[in-house]
Amino acid sequence: MSGFPSIFHASDDRYIGDEDVPIIFGEKIATPKEYAEATQAIGTLLKGHFSCRYYLPKPVEKSVIQDIISAARHSPSGNNMQPWAKVYCIAGDIKEKIAAATVKAHKENPEAYDAQYQYYPTGPIPKLYADRRGEYGKRFFAPFKIDRSDSNARNEITLRNFNFFSAPVAFFFTIDQALTKGSWLDVGYFLQSIVLAARARGLETISQEATAKYQLIMRQHLPIPDNEVVMVGMCMGYPDLDKIRQFYAKQPRRPVGDIIEFFGM
Ligand SMILES: Cc1cc2nc3c(=O)[nH]c(=O)nc-3n(C[C@H](O)[C@H](O)[C@H](O)COP(=O)(O)O)c2cc1C
């Protein structure tokens, strides 16, 4: 189902086992042209990333989601613990029910809910990050042309989180509460793999820490065991490009030279 060609040849002994998983023993398995195509494709997928907040009302096939998870599960993890406990995938009636309950809770009684961890520090954060966060907010709200002091208008926009941005599919990711930061790091690899595997199929996503706050509502509708922490949500679907063009706010990235420092090379 992938719209993204594999660079690997599926017919020789570099493939072991009954899965389409290439096992590479340090040899070059693609031609220079194939590497060039792969470099371009992965660059496009990575650099074209944006958080998608508008979706077409077009369903996503279950088999496509299975394909995406099938690719993403090859993400690395410390000691291969694969600590992504479960991906709860919702669509249709159950998604609408959870959305309605979450929107209601967010409007009427948000103090009654809490995520099971602090995504952001509760105290002050270093100025560098506070400034970036402020810049994000400015850019995000600018296309809506609302007054920055109009908290009602801002809330209405934020509220779309709890409606899953009208995406046809939403996910919740959990992790065992006994696991620690290293395993949370592992899940980050897994999440980004899903984002890329989705893009390669013409699908877009948005990650959502906002929905973790309403984990009690999810637990009312989904069989999430007590030992699982709801880490983060994600919406997925085919992008509504007309709306995206209207409200798109490119979030800038730090220059390479600011991120990496070389030693000995
Ligand atoms: C783990 C994670 C959680 C996020 N949670 C939310 C969220 O709850 N609501 C939202 O609108 N965006 C959320 N975002 C999207 C970020 O705001 C976005 O990635 C960032 O501003 C960069 O913009 P871009 O993804 O469009 O390039 C989240 C992103 C990540 C990685």
The ligand as an SDF file (V2000), in Angstrom:
LIG
                    3D

 31 33  0  0  0  0  0  0  0  0999 V2000
    4.8930   15.2360   21.8050 C   0  0  0  0  0  0  0  0  0  0  0  0
    4.1990   16.3920   21.1420 C   0  0  0  0  0  0  0  0  0  0  0  0
    3.0040   16.8580   21.6610 C   0  0  0  0  0  0  0  0  0  0  0  0
    2.3180   17.8950   21.0150 C   0  0  0  0  0  0  0  0  0  0  0  0
    1.0970   18.2800   21.5060 N   0  0  0  0  0  0  0  0  0  0  0  0
    0.3470   19.1720   20.8220 C   0  0  0  0  0  0  0  0  0  0  0  0
   -0.9860   19.4660   21.2520 C   0  0  0  0  0  0  0  0  0  0  0  0
   -1.4740   18.9570   22.2490 O   0  0  0  0  0  0  0  0  0  0  0  0
   -1.7110   20.3360   20.5030 N   0  0  0  0  0  0  0  0  0  0  0  0
   -1.2080   20.9480   19.3790 C   0  0  0  0  0  0  0  0  0  0  0  0
   -1.9220   21.7310   18.7420 O   0  0  0  0  0  0  0  0  0  0  0  0
    0.0680   20.6800   18.9510 N   0  0  0  0  0  0  0  0  0  0  0  0
    0.8340   19.7940   19.6430 C   0  0  0  0  0  0  0  0  0  0  0  0
    2.1050   19.4770   19.2000 N   0  0  0  0  0  0  0  0  0  0  0  0
    2.6100   20.0920   17.9650 C   0  0  0  0  0  0  0  0  0  0  0  0
    3.7140   21.1260   18.2230 C   0  0  0  0  0  0  0  0  0  0  0  0
    3.1560   22.3270   18.6650 O   0  0  0  0  0  0  0  0  0  0  0  0
    4.4770   21.3040   16.9030 C   0  0  0  0  0  0  0  0  0  0  0  0
    5.1260   20.0970   16.5640 O   0  0  0  0  0  0  0  0  0  0  0  0
    5.5540   22.4020   16.9480 C   0  0  0  0  0  0  0  0  0  0  0  0
    4.9920   23.6450   17.2630 O   0  0  0  0  0  0  0  0  0  0  0  0
    6.3040   22.5030   15.6120 C   0  0  0  0  0  0  0  0  0  0  0  0
    5.3800   22.7620   14.5840 O   0  0  0  0  0  0  0  0  0  0  0  0
    5.2130   21.7730   13.3490 P   0  0  0  0  0  0  0  0  0  0  0  0
    5.0470   20.3820   13.8910 O   0  0  0  0  0  0  0  0  0  0  0  0
    3.9760   22.2630   12.6110 O   0  0  0  0  0  0  0  0  0  0  0  0
    6.4430   21.9150   12.5160 O   0  0  0  0  0  0  0  0  0  0  0  0
    2.8340   18.4860   19.8400 C   0  0  0  0  0  0  0  0  0  0  0  0
    4.0560   18.0220   19.3370 C   0  0  0  0  0  0  0  0  0  0  0  0
    4.7310   16.9900   19.9780 C   0  0  0  0  0  0  0  0  0  0  0  0
    6.0210   16.4760   19.3920 C   0  0  0  0  0  0  0  0  0  0  0  0
  1  2  1  0
  2  3  1  0
  2 30  2  0
  3  4  2  0
  4  5  1  0
  4 28  1  0
  5  6  2  0
  6  7  1  0
  6 13  1  0
  7  8  2  0
  7  9  1  0
  9 10  1  0
 10 11  2  0
 10 12  1  0
 12 13  2  0
 13 14  1  0
 14 15  1  0
 14 28  1  0
 15 16  1  0
 16 17  1  0
 16 18  1  0
 18 19  1  0
 18 20  1  0
 20 21  1  0
 20 22  1  0
 22 23  1  0
 23 24  1  0
 24 25  2  0
 24 26  1  0
 24 27  1  0
 28 29  2  0
 29 30  1  0
 30 31  1  0
M  END
$$$$
